[in-house]
Amino acid sequence: MQFIITCLPGLAPLLADELTELGMSVTDRGNAHVAVEGRQQDGLRACLWSRLAERVLLPLAELEVARKRPRKSSPRRWTGAPWCQPAAPCI
């Protein structure tokens, strides 16, 4: 099973070391997550014993998504609600 274990940004190297000490094999490491391979017991062990992990996620599926229309060069700009204008405070 593959698990994605999240943490605060910048703590992924420390989390990877901690999960390795718990007996899990790290497959990928990002800025705020670590992907590990293990059994269901390993995911539960990470929930119980990890001091740095925030969430232990189990991916259910991977999907390929094709865009129907091309991405616009600039995002739409939100002008705000009529009752919340830049000149008046928004309450």
Distance bins in CASP14 RR format, pairs under 12 A and 6 or more apart:
PFRMAT RR
TARGET T0000
AUTHOR 0000-0000-0000
RMODE 2
METHOD distances of the structure
MODEL  1
1 24 0 0 0 0 0 1 0 0 0 0 0
1 25 0 0 0 0 0 1 0 0 0 0 0
1 27 0 0 0 0 0 1 0 0 0 0 0
1 35 0 0 0 0 0 1 0 0 0 0 0
1 36 0 0 0 0 1 0 0 0 0 0 0
1 37 1 0 0 1 0 0 0 0 0 0 0
1 38 1 0 1 0 0 0 0 0 0 0 0
1 39 1 0 0 1 0 0 0 0 0 0 0
1 40 1 0 0 1 0 0 0 0 0 0 0
1 41 0 0 0 0 1 0 0 0 0 0 0
1 42 1 0 0 1 0 0 0 0 0 0 0
1 43 1 0 0 1 0 0 0 0 0 0 0
1 44 0 0 0 0 0 1 0 0 0 0 0
1 46 0 0 0 0 0 1 0 0 0 0 0
1 56 0 0 0 0 0 1 0 0 0 0 0
1 57 0 0 0 0 0 1 0 0 0 0 0
1 58 1 0 0 1 0 0 0 0 0 0 0
1 59 0 0 0 0 1 0 0 0 0 0 0
1 60 0 0 0 0 0 1 0 0 0 0 0
2 24 0 0 0 0 0 1 0 0 0 0 0
2 25 0 0 0 0 0 1 0 0 0 0 0
2 26 0 0 0 0 0 1 0 0 0 0 0
2 27 1 0 0 1 0 0 0 0 0 0 0
2 28 0 0 0 0 1 0 0 0 0 0 0
2 33 0 0 0 0 0 1 0 0 0 0 0
2 34 0 0 0 0 0 1 0 0 0 0 0
2 35 1 0 0 1 0 0 0 0 0 0 0
2 36 1 0 0 1 0 0 0 0 0 0 0
2 37 1 0 1 0 0 0 0 0 0 0 0
2 38 1 0 0 1 0 0 0 0 0 0 0
2 39 0 0 0 0 0 1 0 0 0 0 0
2 40 0 0 0 0 0 1 0 0 0 0 0
2 42 0 0 0 0 0 1 0 0 0 0 0
2 43 0 0 0 0 0 1 0 0 0 0 0
2 56 0 0 0 0 0 1 0 0 0 0 0
2 57 0 0 0 0 1 0 0 0 0 0 0
2 58 1 0 0 1 0 0 0 0 0 0 0
2 59 1 0 0 1 0 0 0 0 0 0 0
2 60 0 0 0 0 0 1 0 0 0 0 0
2 61 0 0 0 0 0 1 0 0 0 0 0
2 62 0 0 0 0 1 0 0 0 0 0 0
3 15 0 0 0 0 0 1 0 0 0 0 0
3 19 0 0 0 0 1 0 0 0 0 0 0
3 22 0 0 0 0 0 1 0 0 0 0 0
3 24 1 0 0 1 0 0 0 0 0 0 0
3 25 0 0 0 0 0 1 0 0 0 0 0
3 26 0 0 0 0 0 1 0 0 0 0 0
3 27 0 0 0 0 1 0 0 0 0 0 0
3 28 0 0 0 0 0 1 0 0 0 0 0
3 33 0 0 0 0 0 1 0 0 0 0 0
3 34 0 0 0 0 1 0 0 0 0 0 0
3 35 1 0 0 1 0 0 0 0 0 0 0
3 36 1 0 1 0 0 0 0 0 0 0 0
3 37 1 0 0 1 0 0 0 0 0 0 0
3 38 1 0 0 1 0 0 0 0 0 0 0
3 39 0 0 0 0 1 0 0 0 0 0 0
3 40 0 0 0 0 1 0 0 0 0 0 0
3 41 0 0 0 0 0 1 0 0 0 0 0
3 42 1 0 0 1 0 0 0 0 0 0 0
3 43 1 0 1 0 0 0 0 0 0 0 0
3 44 0 0 0 0 0 1 0 0 0 0 0
3 45 0 0 0 0 0 1 0 0 0 0 0
3 46 1 0 0 1 0 0 0 0 0 0 0
3 47 0 0 0 0 1 0 0 0 0 0 0
3 50 0 0 0 0 0 1 0 0 0 0 0
3 53 0 0 0 0 1 0 0 0 0 0 0
3 55 0 0 0 0 1 0 0 0 0 0 0
3 56 1 0 1 0 0 0 0 0 0 0 0
3 57 1 0 0 1 0 0 0 0 0 0 0
3 58 1 0 0 1 0 0 0 0 0 0 0
3 59 0 0 0 0 1 0 0 0 0 0 0
3 60 0 0 0 0 0 1 0 0 0 0 0
4 12 0 0 0 0 0 1 0 0 0 0 0
4 15 0 0 0 0 0 1 0 0 0 0 0
4 19 0 0 0 0 0 1 0 0 0 0 0
4 26 0 0 0 0 0 1 0 0 0 0 0
4 27 0 0 0 0 0 1 0 0 0 0 0
4 28 0 0 0 0 1 0 0 0 0 0 0
4 29 0 0 0 0 0 1 0 0 0 0 0
4 30 0 0 0 0 0 1 0 0 0 0 0
4 32 0 0 0 0 0 1 0 0 0 0 0
4 33 1 0 1 0 0 0 0 0 0 0 0
4 34 1 0 0 1 0 0 0 0 0 0 0
4 35 1 0 1 0 0 0 0 0 0 0 0
4 36 0 0 0 0 1 0 0 0 0 0 0
4 37 0 0 0 0 0 1 0 0 0 0 0
4 43 0 0 0 0 0 1 0 0 0 0 0
4 46 0 0 0 0 0 1 0 0 0 0 0
4 53 0 0 0 0 0 1 0 0 0 0 0
4 54 0 0 0 0 0 1 0 0 0 0 0
4 55 0 0 0 0 1 0 0 0 0 0 0
4 56 1 0 0 1 0 0 0 0 0 0 0
4 57 1 0 1 0 0 0 0 0 0 0 0
4 58 1 0 0 1 0 0 0 0 0 0 0
4 59 1 0 0 1 0 0 0 0 0 0 0
4 60 0 0 0 0 0 1 0 0 0 0 0
4 62 0 0 0 0 0 1 0 0 0 0 0
5 11 0 0 0 0 0 1 0 0 0 0 0
5 12 0 0 0 0 1 0 0 0 0 0 0
5 14 0 0 0 0 0 1 0 0 0 0 0
5 15 1 0 0 1 0 0 0 0 0 0 0
5 16 0 0 0 0 1 0 0 0 0 0 0
5 18 0 0 0 0 1 0 0 0 0 0 0
5 19 1 0 0 1 0 0 0 0 0 0 0
5 20 0 0 0 0 0 1 0 0 0 0 0
5 22 0 0 0 0 0 1 0 0 0 0 0
5 24 0 0 0 0 1 0 0 0 0 0 0
5 26 0 0 0 0 1 0 0 0 0 0 0
5 27 0 0 0 0 0 1 0 0 0 0 0
5 28 0 0 0 0 0 1 0 0 0 0 0
5 29 0 0 0 0 0 1 0 0 0 0 0
5 30 0 0 0 0 0 1 0 0 0 0 0
5 32 0 0 0 0 0 1 0 0 0 0 0
5 33 1 0 0 1 0 0 0 0 0 0 0
5 34 1 0 1 0 0 0 0 0 0 0 0
5 35 1 0 0 1 0 0 0 0 0 0 0
5 36 1 0 0 1 0 0 0 0 0 0 0
5 37 0 0 0 0 0 1 0 0 0 0 0
5 38 0 0 0 0 0 1 0 0 0 0 0
5 42 0 0 0 0 0 1 0 0 0 0 0
5 43 0 0 0 0 1 0 0 0 0 0 0
5 45 0 0 0 0 0 1 0 0 0 0 0
5 46 1 0 1 0 0 0 0 0 0 0 0
5 47 0 0 0 0 1 0 0 0 0 0 0
5 49 0 0 0 0 0 1 0 0 0 0 0
5 50 1 0 0 1 0 0 0 0 0 0 0
5 52 0 0 0 0 1 0 0 0 0 0 0
5 53 1 0 1 0 0 0 0 0 0 0 0
5 54 0 0 0 0 1 0 0 0 0 0 0
5 55 1 0 0 1 0 0 0 0 0 0 0
5 56 1 0 1 0 0 0 0 0 0 0 0
5 57 1 0 0 1 0 0 0 0 0 0 0
5 58 0 0 0 0 0 1 0 0 0 0 0
5 59 0 0 0 0 0 1 0 0 0 0 0
6 12 0 0 0 0 1 0 0 0 0 0 0
6 15 0 0 0 0 1 0 0 0 0 0 0
6 29 0 0 0 0 0 1 0 0 0 0 0
6 30 0 0 0 0 0 1 0 0 0 0 0
6 31 0 0 0 0 0 1 0 0 0 0 0
6 32 1 0 0 1 0 0 0 0 0 0 0
6 33 1 0 1 0 0 0 0 0 0 0 0
6 34 0 0 0 0 1 0 0 0 0 0 0
6 35 0 0 0 0 0 1 0 0 0 0 0
6 36 0 0 0 0 0 1 0 0 0 0 0
6 46 0 0 0 0 0 1 0 0 0 0 0
6 50 0 0 0 0 0 1 0 0 0 0 0
6 52 0 0 0 0 1 0 0 0 0 0 0
6 53 1 0 0 1 0 0 0 0 0 0 0
6 54 1 0 1 0 0 0 0 0 0 0 0
6 55 1 0 1 0 0 0 0 0 0 0 0
6 56 0 0 0 0 1 0 0 0 0 0 0
6 57 1 0 0 1 0 0 0 0 0 0 0
7 13 0 0 0 0 1 0 0 0 0 0 0
7 14 1 0 0 1 0 0 0 0 0 0 0
7 15 1 0 1 0 0 0 0 0 0 0 0
7 16 0 0 0 0 1 0 0 0 0 0 0
7 17 0 0 0 0 0 1 0 0 0 0 0
7 18 0 0 0 0 1 0 0 0 0 0 0
7 19 0 0 0 0 0 1 0 0 0 0 0
7 29 0 0 0 0 0 1 0 0 0 0 0
7 30 0 0 0 0 1 0 0 0 0 0 0
7 31 0 0 0 0 1 0 0 0 0 0 0
7 32 1 0 1 0 0 0 0 0 0 0 0
7 33 1 0 0 1 0 0 0 0 0 0 0
7 34 1 0 0 1 0 0 0 0 0 0 0
7 46 0 0 0 0 0 1 0 0 0 0 0
7 50 0 0 0 0 1 0 0 0 0 0 0
7 51 0 0 0 0 1 0 0 0 0 0 0
7 52 1 0 1 0 0 0 0 0 0 0 0
7 53 1 0 1 0 0 0 0 0 0 0 0
7 54 1 0 1 0 0 0 0 0 0 0 0
7 55 0 0 0 0 1 0 0 0 0 0 0
7 56 0 0 0 0 0 1 0 0 0 0 0
7 57 0 0 0 0 0 1 0 0 0 0 0
8 14 0 0 0 0 1 0 0 0 0 0 0
8 15 0 0 0 0 1 0 0 0 0 0 0
8 31 0 0 0 0 1 0 0 0 0 0 0
8 32 1 0 0 1 0 0 0 0 0 0 0
8 33 0 0 0 0 0 1 0 0 0 0 0
8 51 0 0 0 0 0 1 0 0 0 0 0
8 52 1 0 0 1 0 0 0 0 0 0 0
8 53 0 0 0 0 1 0 0 0 0 0 0
8 54 1 0 0 1 0 0 0 0 0 0 0
8 55 0 0 0 0 0 1 0 0 0 0 0
9 15 0 0 0 0 0 1 0 0 0 0 0
9 30 0 0 0 0 1 0 0 0 0 0 0
9 31 1 0 1 0 0 0 0 0 0 0 0
9 32 1 0 1 0 0 0 0 0 0 0 0
9 33 0 0 0 0 1 0 0 0 0 0 0
9 52 0 0 0 0 0 1 0 0 0 0 0
9 54 0 0 0 0 0 1 0 0 0 0 0
10 16 0 0 0 0 0 1 0 0 0 0 0
10 29 0 0 0 0 0 1 0 0 0 0 0
10 30 0 0 0 0 1 0 0 0 0 0 0
10 31 1 0 1 0 0 0 0 0 0 0 0
10 32 1 0 0 1 0 0 0 0 0 0 0
10 33 0 0 0 0 0 1 0 0 0 0 0
10 34 0 0 0 0 0 1 0 0 0 0 0
10 52 0 0 0 0 0 1 0 0 0 0 0
11 17 0 0 0 0 0 1 0 0 0 0 0
11 18 0 0 0 0 1 0 0 0 0 0 0
11 19 0 0 0 0 0 1 0 0 0 0 0
11 29 0 0 0 0 0 1 0 0 0 0 0
11 30 0 0 0 0 0 1 0 0 0 0 0
11 31 0 0 0 0 1 0 0 0 0 0 0
11 32 1 0 0 1 0 0 0 0 0 0 0
11 33 0 0 0 0 0 1 0 0 0 0 0
11 34 0 0 0 0 1 0 0 0 0 0 0
11 50 0 0 0 0 0 1 0 0 0 0 0
11 51 0 0 0 0 0 1 0 0 0 0 0
11 52 1 0 1 0 0 0 0 0 0 0 0
11 53 0 0 0 0 1 0 0 0 0 0 0
11 54 0 0 0 0 1 0 0 0 0 0 0
12 18 0 0 0 0 0 1 0 0 0 0 0
12 19 0 0 0 0 0 1 0 0 0 0 0
12 26 0 0 0 0 1 0 0 0 0 0 0
12 28 0 0 0 0 1 0 0 0 0 0 0
12 29 1 0 1 0 0 0 0 0 0 0 0
12 30 1 0 1 0 0 0 0 0 0 0 0
12 31 1 0 1 0 0 0 0 0 0 0 0
12 32 1 0 0 1 0 0 0 0 0 0 0
12 33 1 0 0 1 0 0 0 0 0 0 0
12 34 1 0 1 0 0 0 0 0 0 0 0
12 35 0 0 0 0 0 1 0 0 0 0 0
12 36 0 0 0 0 0 1 0 0 0 0 0
12 52 0 0 0 0 1 0 0 0 0 0 0
12 53 0 0 0 0 0 1 0 0 0 0 0
12 54 0 0 0 0 0 1 0 0 0 0 0
13 19 0 0 0 0 0 1 0 0 0 0 0
13 20 0 0 0 0 0 1 0 0 0 0 0
13 26 0 0 0 0 0 1 0 0 0 0 0
13 29 1 0 0 1 0 0 0 0 0 0 0
13 30 0 0 0 0 1 0 0 0 0 0 0
13 31 0 0 0 0 1 0 0 0 0 0 0
13 32 0 0 0 0 0 1 0 0 0 0 0
13 33 0 0 0 0 0 1 0 0 0 0 0
13 34 0 0 0 0 1 0 0 0 0 0 0
13 52 0 0 0 0 0 1 0 0 0 0 0
14 20 0 0 0 0 0 1 0 0 0 0 0
14 21 0 0 0 0 0 1 0 0 0 0 0
14 26 0 0 0 0 0 1 0 0 0 0 0
14 29 0 0 0 0 0 1 0 0 0 0 0
14 32 0 0 0 0 0 1 0 0 0 0 0
14 34 0 0 0 0 1 0 0 0 0 0 0
14 50 0 0 0 0 0 1 0 0 0 0 0
14 51 0 0 0 0 1 0 0 0 0 0 0
14 52 1 0 1 0 0 0 0 0 0 0 0
14 53 0 0 0 0 0 1 0 0 0 0 0
15 21 0 0 0 0 0 1 0 0 0 0 0
15 22 0 0 0 0 0 1 0 0 0 0 0
15 24 0 0 0 0 0 1 0 0 0 0 0
15 26 0 0 0 0 1 0 0 0 0 0 0
15 29 0 0 0 0 1 0 0 0 0 0 0
15 30 0 0 0 0 1 0 0 0 0 0 0
15 31 0 0 0 0 0 1 0 0 0 0 0
15 32 0 0 0 0 1 0 0 0 0 0 0
15 33 0 0 0 0 1 0 0 0 0 0 0
15 34 1 0 1 0 0 0 0 0 0 0 0
15 35 0 0 0 0 0 1 0 0 0 0 0
15 36 0 0 0 0 1 0 0 0 0 0 0
15 46 0 0 0 0 1 0 0 0 0 0 0
15 50 1 0 0 1 0 0 0 0 0 0 0
15 51 0 0 0 0 1 0 0 0 0 0 0
15 52 1 0 1 0 0 0 0 0 0 0 0
15 53 1 0 0 1 0 0 0 0 0 0 0
15 54 0 0 0 0 1 0 0 0 0 0 0
15 55 0 0 0 0 0 1 0 0 0 0 0
15 56 0 0 0 0 0 1 0 0 0 0 0
16 22 0 0 0 0 0 1 0 0 0 0 0
16 23 0 0 0 0 0 1 0 0 0 0 0
16 24 0 0 0 0 1 0 0 0 0 0 0
16 25 0 0 0 0 0 1 0 0 0 0 0
16 26 1 0 1 0 0 0 0 0 0 0 0
16 27 0 0 0 0 0 1 0 0 0 0 0
16 28 0 0 0 0 1 0 0 0 0 0 0
16 29 1 0 1 0 0 0 0 0 0 0 0
16 30 0 0 0 0 1 0 0 0 0 0 0
16 31 0 0 0 0 0 1 0 0 0 0 0
16 32 0 0 0 0 0 1 0 0 0 0 0
16 33 0 0 0 0 1 0 0 0 0 0 0
16 34 1 0 1 0 0 0 0 0 0 0 0
16 35 0 0 0 0 1 0 0 0 0 0 0
16 36 0 0 0 0 1 0 0 0 0 0 0
16 46 0 0 0 0 0 1 0 0 0 0 0
16 50 0 0 0 0 0 1 0 0 0 0 0
16 52 0 0 0 0 1 0 0 0 0 0 0
16 53 0 0 0 0 0 1 0 0 0 0 0
17 23 0 0 0 0 0 1 0 0 0 0 0
17 24 0 0 0 0 0 1 0 0 0 0 0
17 26 0 0 0 0 1 0 0 0 0 0 0
17 29 0 0 0 0 0 1 0 0 0 0 0
17 34 0 0 0 0 1 0 0 0 0 0 0
17 50 0 0 0 0 0 1 0 0 0 0 0
17 51 0 0 0 0 0 1 0 0 0 0 0
17 52 0 0 0 0 1 0 0 0 0 0 0
18 24 0 0 0 0 1 0 0 0 0 0 0
18 26 0 0 0 0 0 1 0 0 0 0 0
18 34 0 0 0 0 1 0 0 0 0 0 0
18 36 0 0 0 0 0 1 0 0 0 0 0
18 45 0 0 0 0 0 1 0 0 0 0 0
18 46 0 0 0 0 1 0 0 0 0 0 0
18 49 0 0 0 0 1 0 0 0 0 0 0
18 50 1 0 1 0 0 0 0 0 0 0 0
18 51 1 0 0 1 0 0 0 0 0 0 0
18 52 1 0 1 0 0 0 0 0 0 0 0
18 53 1 0 0 1 0 0 0 0 0 0 0
19 25 0 0 0 0 1 0 0 0 0 0 0
19 26 1 0 0 1 0 0 0 0 0 0 0
19 27 0 0 0 0 0 1 0 0 0 0 0
19 28 0 0 0 0 0 1 0 0 0 0 0
19 29 0 0 0 0 1 0 0 0 0 0 0
19 33 0 0 0 0 0 1 0 0 0 0 0
19 34 1 0 0 1 0 0 0 0 0 0 0
19 35 0 0 0 0 1 0 0 0 0 0 0
19 36 1 0 1 0 0 0 0 0 0 0 0
19 37 0 0 0 0 0 1 0 0 0 0 0
19 38 0 0 0 0 1 0 0 0 0 0 0
19 42 0 0 0 0 1 0 0 0 0 0 0
19 43 0 0 0 0 1 0 0 0 0 0 0
19 45 0 0 0 0 1 0 0 0 0 0 0
19 46 1 0 0 1 0 0 0 0 0 0 0
19 47 0 0 0 0 0 1 0 0 0 0 0
19 49 0 0 0 0 1 0 0 0 0 0 0
19 50 1 0 0 1 0 0 0 0 0 0 0
19 51 0 0 0 0 0 1 0 0 0 0 0
19 52 0 0 0 0 1 0 0 0 0 0 0
19 53 1 0 0 1 0 0 0 0 0 0 0
19 56 0 0 0 0 0 1 0 0 0 0 0
20 26 1 0 0 1 0 0 0 0 0 0 0
20 27 0 0 0 0 0 1 0 0 0 0 0
20 29 0 0 0 0 0 1 0 0 0 0 0
20 34 0 0 0 0 1 0 0 0 0 0 0
20 36 0 0 0 0 1 0 0 0 0 0 0
20 37 0 0 0 0 0 1 0 0 0 0 0
20 42 0 0 0 0 0 1 0 0 0 0 0
20 46 0 0 0 0 0 1 0 0 0 0 0
20 50 0 0 0 0 0 1 0 0 0 0 0
21 45 0 0 0 0 0 1 0 0 0 0 0
21 46 0 0 0 0 0 1 0 0 0 0 0
21 49 0 0 0 0 1 0 0 0 0 0 0
21 50 0 0 0 0 1 0 0 0 0 0 0
21 51 0 0 0 0 0 1 0 0 0 0 0
21 52 0 0 0 0 0 1 0 0 0 0 0
22 34 0 0 0 0 0 1 0 0 0 0 0
22 36 0 0 0 0 1 0 0 0 0 0 0
22 38 0 0 0 0 0 1 0 0 0 0 0
22 39 0 0 0 0 0 1 0 0 0 0 0
22 41 0 0 0 0 0 1 0 0 0 0 0
22 42 1 0 0 1 0 0 0 0 0 0 0
22 43 0 0 0 0 1 0 0 0 0 0 0
22 44 0 0 0 0 0 1 0 0 0 0 0
22 45 1 0 1 0 0 0 0 0 0 0 0
22 46 1 0 0 1 0 0 0 0 0 0 0
22 47 0 0 0 0 0 1 0 0 0 0 0
22 48 0 0 0 0 1 0 0 0 0 0 0
22 49 1 0 0 1 0 0 0 0 0 0 0
22 50 1 0 0 1 0 0 0 0 0 0 0
22 51 0 0 0 0 0 1 0 0 0 0 0
22 52 0 0 0 0 0 1 0 0 0 0 0
22 53 0 0 0 0 1 0 0 0 0 0 0
22 56 0 0 0 0 0 1 0 0 0 0 0
23 36 0 0 0 0 1 0 0 0 0 0 0
23 37 0 0 0 0 0 1 0 0 0 0 0
23 38 0 0 0 0 1 0 0 0 0 0 0
23 39 0 0 0 0 0 1 0 0 0 0 0
23 41 0 0 0 0 0 1 0 0 0 0 0
23 42 1 0 0 1 0 0 0 0 0 0 0
23 43 0 0 0 0 0 1 0 0 0 0 0
23 45 0 0 0 0 1 0 0 0 0 0 0
23 46 0 0 0 0 1 0 0 0 0 0 0
23 49 0 0 0 0 0 1 0 0 0 0 0
23 50 0 0 0 0 0 1 0 0 0 0 0
24 34 0 0 0 0 1 0 0 0 0 0 0
24 35 0 0 0 0 0 1 0 0 0 0 0
24 36 1 0 1 0 0 0 0 0 0 0 0
24 37 1 0 0 1 0 0 0 0 0 0 0
24 38 1 0 1 0 0 0 0 0 0 0 0
24 39 0 0 0 0 1 0 0 0 0 0 0
24 40 0 0 0 0 0 1 0 0 0 0 0
24 41 0 0 0 0 0 1 0 0 0 0 0
24 42 1 0 1 0 0 0 0 0 0 0 0
24 43 1 0 0 1 0 0 0 0 0 0 0
24 44 0 0 0 0 0 1 0 0 0 0 0
24 45 1 0 0 1 0 0 0 0 0 0 0
24 46 1 0 0 1 0 0 0 0 0 0 0
24 49 0 0 0 0 0 1 0 0 0 0 0
24 50 0 0 0 0 1 0 0 0 0 0 0
24 53 0 0 0 0 0 1 0 0 0 0 0
24 56 0 0 0 0 0 1 0 0 0 0 0
25 34 0 0 0 0 0 1 0 0 0 0 0
25 35 0 0 0 0 1 0 0 0 0 0 0
25 36 1 0 0 1 0 0 0 0 0 0 0
25 37 1 0 1 0 0 0 0 0 0 0 0
25 38 1 0 0 1 0 0 0 0 0 0 0
25 39 0 0 0 0 0 1 0 0 0 0 0
25 42 0 0 0 0 1 0 0 0 0 0 0
26 33 0 0 0 0 0 1 0 0 0 0 0
26 34 1 0 1 0 0 0 0 0 0 0 0
26 35 1 0 0 1 0 0 0 0 0 0 0
26 36 1 0 1 0 0 0 0 0 0 0 0
26 37 0 0 0 0 1 0 0 0 0 0 0
26 38 0 0 0 0 0 1 0 0 0 0 0
26 42 0 0 0 0 0 1 0 0 0 0 0
26 46 0 0 0 0 0 1 0 0 0 0 0
27 33 0 0 0 0 0 1 0 0 0 0 0
27 34 0 0 0 0 1 0 0 0 0 0 0
27 35 1 0 1 0 0 0 0 0 0 0 0
27 36 1 0 0 1 0 0 0 0 0 0 0
27 37 1 0 1 0 0 0 0 0 0 0 0
27 38 0 0 0 0 1 0 0 0 0 0 0
27 59 0 0 0 0 0 1 0 0 0 0 0
28 34 1 0 0 1 0 0 0 0 0 0 0
28 35 1 1 0 0 0 0 0 0 0 0 0
28 36 0 0 0 0 1 0 0 0 0 0 0
28 37 0 0 0 0 1 0 0 0 0 0 0
28 59 0 0 0 0 0 1 0 0 0 0 0
29 35 1 0 0 1 0 0 0 0 0 0 0
29 36 0 0 0 0 1 0 0 0 0 0 0
32 52 0 0 0 0 0 1 0 0 0 0 0
32 53 0 0 0 0 0 1 0 0 0 0 0
32 54 0 0 0 0 1 0 0 0 0 0 0
32 55 0 0 0 0 0 1 0 0 0 0 0
33 52 0 0 0 0 0 1 0 0 0 0 0
33 53 0 0 0 0 1 0 0 0 0 0 0
33 54 0 0 0 0 1 0 0 0 0 0 0
33 55 0 0 0 0 1 0 0 0 0 0 0
33 56 0 0 0 0 0 1 0 0 0 0 0
33 57 0 0 0 0 1 0 0 0 0 0 0
33 59 0 0 0 0 0 1 0 0 0 0 0
34 43 0 0 0 0 0 1 0 0 0 0 0
34 46 0 0 0 0 1 0 0 0 0 0 0
34 50 0 0 0 0 1 0 0 0 0 0 0
34 52 0 0 0 0 1 0 0 0 0 0 0
34 53 0 0 0 0 1 0 0 0 0 0 0
34 54 0 0 0 0 0 1 0 0 0 0 0
34 55 0 0 0 0 0 1 0 0 0 0 0
34 56 0 0 0 0 0 1 0 0 0 0 0
34 57 0 0 0 0 0 1 0 0 0 0 0
35 46 0 0 0 0 0 1 0 0 0 0 0
35 56 0 0 0 0 0 1 0 0 0 0 0
35 57 0 0 0 0 1 0 0 0 0 0 0
35 58 0 0 0 0 0 1 0 0 0 0 0
35 59 0 0 0 0 1 0 0 0 0 0 0
36 42 1 0 0 1 0 0 0 0 0 0 0
36 43 0 0 0 0 1 0 0 0 0 0 0
36 45 0 0 0 0 0 1 0 0 0 0 0
36 46 1 0 0 1 0 0 0 0 0 0 0
36 50 0 0 0 0 0 1 0 0 0 0 0
36 53 0 0 0 0 0 1 0 0 0 0 0
36 56 0 0 0 0 1 0 0 0 0 0 0
36 57 0 0 0 0 0 1 0 0 0 0 0
36 58 0 0 0 0 0 1 0 0 0 0 0
36 59 0 0 0 0 0 1 0 0 0 0 0
37 43 0 0 0 0 0 1 0 0 0 0 0
37 59 0 0 0 0 0 1 0 0 0 0 0
38 44 0 0 0 0 0 1 0 0 0 0 0
38 45 0 0 0 0 1 0 0 0 0 0 0
38 46 0 0 0 0 1 0 0 0 0 0 0
38 56 0 0 0 0 0 1 0 0 0 0 0
38 58 0 0 0 0 0 1 0 0 0 0 0
39 45 0 0 0 0 1 0 0 0 0 0 0
39 46 0 0 0 0 0 1 0 0 0 0 0
39 58 0 0 0 0 0 1 0 0 0 0 0
40 46 0 0 0 0 0 1 0 0 0 0 0
40 47 0 0 0 0 0 1 0 0 0 0 0
40 56 0 0 0 0 0 1 0 0 0 0 0
40 58 0 0 0 0 1 0 0 0 0 0 0
41 47 0 0 0 0 0 1 0 0 0 0 0
41 48 0 0 0 0 0 1 0 0 0 0 0
41 49 0 0 0 0 0 1 0 0 0 0 0
42 48 0 0 0 0 0 1 0 0 0 0 0
42 49 0 0 0 0 0 1 0 0 0 0 0
42 50 0 0 0 0 0 1 0 0 0 0 0
42 53 0 0 0 0 0 1 0 0 0 0 0
42 56 0 0 0 0 1 0 0 0 0 0 0
42 58 0 0 0 0 0 1 0 0 0 0 0
43 49 0 0 0 0 0 1 0 0 0 0 0
43 50 0 0 0 0 1 0 0 0 0 0 0
43 53 0 0 0 0 1 0 0 0 0 0 0
43 55 0 0 0 0 0 1 0 0 0 0 0
43 56 1 0 1 0 0 0 0 0 0 0 0
43 57 0 0 0 0 1 0 0 0 0 0 0
43 58 0 0 0 0 1 0 0 0 0 0 0
44 50 0 0 0 0 0 1 0 0 0 0 0
44 53 0 0 0 0 0 1 0 0 0 0 0
44 56 0 0 0 0 1 0 0 0 0 0 0
44 58 0 0 0 0 0 1 0 0 0 0 0
45 53 0 0 0 0 0 1 0 0 0 0 0
45 56 0 0 0 0 1 0 0 0 0 0 0
46 52 0 0 0 0 1 0 0 0 0 0 0
46 53 1 0 1 0 0 0 0 0 0 0 0
46 54 0 0 0 0 0 1 0 0 0 0 0
46 55 0 0 0 0 1 0 0 0 0 0 0
46 56 1 0 1 0 0 0 0 0 0 0 0
46 57 0 0 0 0 0 1 0 0 0 0 0
46 58 0 0 0 0 0 1 0 0 0 0 0
47 53 1 0 0 1 0 0 0 0 0 0 0
47 54 0 0 0 0 0 1 0 0 0 0 0
47 55 0 0 0 0 1 0 0 0 0 0 0
47 56 1 0 1 0 0 0 0 0 0 0 0
47 57 0 0 0 0 0 1 0 0 0 0 0
47 58 0 0 0 0 0 1 0 0 0 0 0
48 56 0 0 0 0 1 0 0 0 0 0 0
49 56 0 0 0 0 0 1 0 0 0 0 0
50 56 0 0 0 0 1 0 0 0 0 0 0
78 84 0 0 0 0 0 1 0 0 0 0 0
79 85 0 0 0 0 1 0 0 0 0 0 0
79 86 0 0 0 0 1 0 0 0 0 0 0
80 86 0 0 0 0 1 0 0 0 0 0 0
80 88 0 0 0 0 0 1 0 0 0 0 0
80 90 0 0 0 0 1 0 0 0 0 0 0
81 88 0 0 0 0 0 1 0 0 0 0 0
81 90 0 0 0 0 1 0 0 0 0 0 0
81 91 0 0 0 0 0 1 0 0 0 0 0
82 88 0 0 0 0 0 1 0 0 0 0 0
82 90 0 0 0 0 0 1 0 0 0 0 0
83 89 0 0 0 0 0 1 0 0 0 0 0
83 90 1 0 0 1 0 0 0 0 0 0 0
83 91 0 0 0 0 1 0 0 0 0 0 0
84 90 1 1 0 0 0 0 0 0 0 0 0
84 91 0 0 0 0 1 0 0 0 0 0 0
85 91 0 0 0 0 0 1 0 0 0 0 0
END
